[in-house]
Every structure is written in structure tokens, then in C-alpha cells.
Amino acid sequence: MISQKEVNVKDNAKVFLTLTVPGDEVQKEYDALLKDYCDKAVIKGFRKGKVPAEVLLRKFGDEIRDETAFTIIRKSLEEAFDQIEEKPLAYAQPELTEKKEIETGKDFTFTVSYDTYPKVELGPYTGVKAEKTVVEISDEDMKRELAALQEKNSIVKEKKEGPVERGNIVTVDYSEIDPDGNPYPPVFTRDLSLRPGKTPACISLTRISWGWRRERRRPSPKPMPRSTTSPSWPERRSPSR
């Protein structure tokens, strides 16, 4: 289909590809598309497939020429990309530099631009020196990583009976109460997760949770800070469940 092609590679791997399609190929594509329209068009007053070409051209002449140009561009680009090395990137859609209209029986020339793969020239690589980093792994490193893997892949199972032991995960509802045994609303936490011996937060709770059992309510002393000035409230107690 292509009679001439010209490839211009600019900076940054930008390509301008100019193709020329001879007039006889243009006429052939135009006639084929016009015949397809005549066979399928349904126009009032004519039977399907019996619409004269002159009638179609009066109604759809511009559309037929535009579609012919689109078909010629698509086919000629496919042919050109099979022949040249400067192919477009997978995500680079060739774009027309300007809109072109066909003239039946005359050569059709158009130009598209797109991005192609850049040419890379390898420089000298002999004599290159590299430093090898020596890493020593101690037994403590191995133990720490193995413990982390065990922790990551461990499975949590519900403990039906028995006191809290090392390695258990305890879920508690935590609140503070005044000396009269009334809850202190501002300090209340539900479903607090503790790991005796490991949880850094709530150290006092973590420490006192040893030996607890399921569904048990247990008060635990919590000294007030020195800044507390109320003589009637020397300490609060933290019942946890």
C-alpha cells in the first residue's frame, strides 16, 4: 500500500514518520467503503442494498471520506511498523501532525509523531572496581530473626481454662474506680490487648495480670502521682476483666 516513507528521529527519541499512499490504493479503499455503505444503508424510499451511490454521497459524503482516510492511515501504519526499526513504545499512540483529507484517485500523504525506544550505546566497562561488603551474622541475630518468624506465623488459639501465663494474649476491660468503688468514667478502656511480659504500654496492668483467669473481675492498686492534692483520694484502684 505504501509508495514512500520517511523517518525522522529527533531529540528525546521523538519520531516523525511521513507516509505516502498512491492514488490507486486510495481509490480502491474509497470504492470498497462506498460499496459497503450501499449494501447496508437503510434510507426511506429505497430497499436495503438498492440505495444509489449518488444519494449516499449527498447524505454521507464527508463521513465516507473521513472513514476512508482513517482506514488508509491505520493500514499503512501497520505496514510501515513491520518494516522500520523505529517502532513506537507500547503506550505511545501515534498522532497526526495535521488533519488530512483524501482526494479520490490522488496520492495521500500524512505525517504522524510518536515516541520510540532510545538508542543506548554502552561505554567502556573494563577496569571497573567494586567493593564487596562483608556482613557477619551472629547467633543472636539468628535467634532474633527466627523468633520474629515464629511470631509472624504463629496461630492464636482460645484458652478455655487456666491462669494467665507467659506467651498468652489477654483482652481486658479496664477502668479506674474511686475509694468508694464507683467507676471513674474518664479512665475507661474496652478490649485492651495485653501480652504479659511484652506489652510496653500499661506496664502495671501487664505485671499484675499474671495468674488471672477468664471472666474474672479483679481490683488492682494504682498509686496516684505526687501532683495529686486531694487528701481523700490517696490512690485509685483499677478493676480489670
C-alpha positions in Angstrom: 0.0 0.0 0.0 2.8 2.5 0.8 4.8 4.0 -2.0 7.1 6.2 0.0 8.1 6.5 3.7 10.4 8.9 5.5 11.6 8.5 9.1 13.0 11.5 11.1 14.3 10.8 14.6 14.5 14.0 16.7 15.8 14.6 20.2 14.5 12.6 23.1 13.6 9.7 20.8 10.8 11.6 19.1 9.9 10.2 15.7 8.2 11.9 12.8 7.0 9.3 10.2 5.8 10.5 6.8 4.0 8.0 4.5 2.6 8.3 1.0 -0.2 6.1 -0.3 -0.6 6.0 -4.1 -3.8 7.3 -5.7 -5.0 3.9 -7.0 -4.8 2.5 -3.4 -6.8 5.5 -2.2 -9.4 4.9 -4.9 -9.7 1.2 -4.1 -10.3 1.8 -0.3 -12.8 4.5 -1.1 -14.8 2.4 -3.6 -14.8 -0.6 -1.2 -16.2 1.5 1.7 -18.8 3.2 -0.6 -20.0 -0.2 -1.7 -20.2 -1.4 1.9 -22.4 1.6 2.7 -24.6 1.0 -0.3 -25.1 -2.7 0.7 -26.0 -1.9 4.3 -27.6 1.6 4.3 -31.4 1.8 5.0 -32.9 5.0 3.6 -36.6 5.8 3.4 -37.8 5.3 -0.2 -35.2 2.7 -1.1 -34.9 -1.0 -0.4 -31.9 -2.2 1.6 -28.9 -2.6 -0.7 -30.5 -0.6 -3.5 -29.6 2.9 -2.4 -27.8 4.7 -5.3 -24.2 5.8 -4.6 -25.1 9.4 -5.6 -27.8 9.5 -2.8 -25.4 8.2 -0.2 -22.7 10.7 -1.2 -25.1 13.6 -0.9 -26.0 12.5 2.7 -22.8 10.9 3.9 -20.0 12.0 1.6 -17.9 13.7 4.3 -18.3 10.7 6.7 -17.3 8.2 3.9 -14.1 10.3 3.0 -13.1 10.6 6.7 -13.6 6.9 7.3 -11.6 6.1 4.2 -8.7 8.3 5.4 -8.9 6.6 8.8 -8.7 3.1 7.2 -5.8 4.1 4.9 -3.8 5.6 7.9 -4.4 2.5 10.0 -3.4 0.0 7.3 -0.4 2.0 6.1 1.0 2.4 9.7 0.7 -1.3 10.4 2.6 -1.9 7.2 5.3 0.7 8.0 5.9 -0.5 11.6 6.5 -4.0 10.2 9.3 -2.6 8.0 11.1 0.1 10.1 13.2 -0.2 13.3 11.8 2.9 14.9 8.7 1.4 16.3 6.5 3.3 18.8 6.5 2.5 22.5 3.8 0.1 23.7 1.9 3.0 25.4 2.8 5.7 22.7 -0.1 6.3 20.3 1.0 7.8 17.0 -0.7 11.2 16.5 -1.3 13.1 13.2 0.6 16.3 13.0 -2.3 17.8 11.0 -5.6 16.6 9.7 -5.6 15.4 6.1 -8.5 14.8 3.7 -8.3 12.4 0.9 -9.0 13.1 -2.8 -10.1 10.1 -4.7 -7.6 8.9 -7.3 -4.8 11.1 -5.9 -1.8 10.3 -3.7 -2.4 10.7 0.1 0.5 11.9 2.2 0.4 12.2 6.0 2.8 12.5 9.0 2.5 11.1 12.5 4.6 11.6 15.5 5.3 9.2 18.4 7.9 8.2 21.0 10.3 5.4 20.2 12.9 3.4 22.1 16.1 5.4 22.7 19.3 4.2 21.3 21.8 3.3 24.1 25.5 3.0 23.5 27.5 1.1 26.1 30.6 2.8 27.2 33.8 1.1 28.3 33.3 -1.1 31.3 36.7 -2.8 31.7 38.7 -1.9 34.8 35.7 -1.2 36.9 36.3 -1.9 40.6 33.7 -2.8 43.1 33.9 -3.2 46.9 32.4 -6.3 48.5 30.7 -5.7 51.8 31.4 -8.3 54.3 28.5 -9.0 56.7 28.7 -11.1 59.8 25.6 -12.7 61.2 25.9 -13.6 64.9 23.9 -16.3 66.8 21.9 -13.6 68.5 20.9 -12.2 65.0 19.7 -15.7 64.0 17.8 -16.2 67.2 16.1 -12.8 66.9 15.1 -13.4 63.3 13.8 -16.9 64.0 11.8 -15.6 66.9 10.3 -12.9 64.6 9.4 -15.5 62.0 7.8 -17.7 64.7 5.8 -14.7 65.9 4.7 -13.7 62.4 3.5 -17.2 61.5 2.0 -18.1 64.9 -1.6 -19.0 65.3 -3.7 -17.6 68.2 -5.9 -20.2 70.0 -8.5 -19.5 72.6 -7.6 -20.7 76.1 -10.6 -22.2 77.7 -9.3 -22.6 81.3 -6.2 -21.9 83.4 -4.4 -18.8 84.7 -2.6 -16.3 82.5 0.9 -17.4 81.6 3.8 -16.1 79.6 3.1 -16.0 75.9 -0.7 -15.6 76.4 -2.7 -12.7 75.0 -5.1 -11.1 77.4 -8.1 -9.0 76.5 -9.4 -6.8 79.4 -11.9 -4.0 80.0 -10.0 -1.5 82.2 -11.5 1.3 84.3 -10.5 3.2 87.4 -12.6 3.4 90.5 -12.7 5.8 93.4 -12.2 4.8 97.0 -15.9 4.1 97.3 -15.8 1.6 94.4 -17.5 3.8 91.9 -16.2 3.8 88.3 -14.2 6.8 87.2 -15.7 7.4 83.6 -12.8 9.5 82.1 -10.5 6.5 82.5 -12.1 3.5 80.8 -10.8 1.2 78.1 -12.6 -1.7 76.5 -11.0 -4.7 74.8 -7.4 -3.7 75.7 -5.0 -6.3 74.4 -2.1 -7.2 76.7 0.8 -9.6 76.4 2.2 -10.3 79.9 5.9 -9.6 79.9 5.9 -8.0 76.4 3.3 -5.2 76.1 5.2 -1.9 76.8 2.0 0.1 77.5 0.2 -0.3 80.8 3.2 -1.9 82.5 1.4 -2.1 85.8 -1.6 -3.9 84.2 0.8 -6.3 82.4 2.6 -7.1 85.6 -0.5 -7.7 87.7 -2.2 -9.8 85.0 -0.1 -12.8 85.9 -2.4 -15.6 87.3 -5.7 -14.1 86.2 -8.4 -16.3 84.8 -11.2 -15.9 82.3 -14.2 -13.8 83.1 -12.8 -12.8 86.5 -13.1 -9.3 87.9 -10.1 -8.2 89.9 -9.2 -4.9 91.6 -5.5 -3.8 91.5 -3.9 -0.9 93.3 -2.6 2.1 91.3 -0.8 4.8 93.3 -1.7 8.4 92.4 1.1 10.7 91.1 2.7 13.1 93.6 0.9 16.0 91.9 -2.4 14.8 93.3 -3.6 17.2 96.0 -6.8 15.5 97.2 -6.3 14.1 100.7 -9.4 12.0 100.3 -8.1 10.1 97.3 -4.7 8.6 98.2 -5.0 6.0 95.5 -7.2 4.7 92.7 -7.9 1.1 92.0 -8.1 -0.5 88.6 -10.5 -3.4 88.3 -9.9 -5.3 85.1 -11.7 -8.1 83.5 
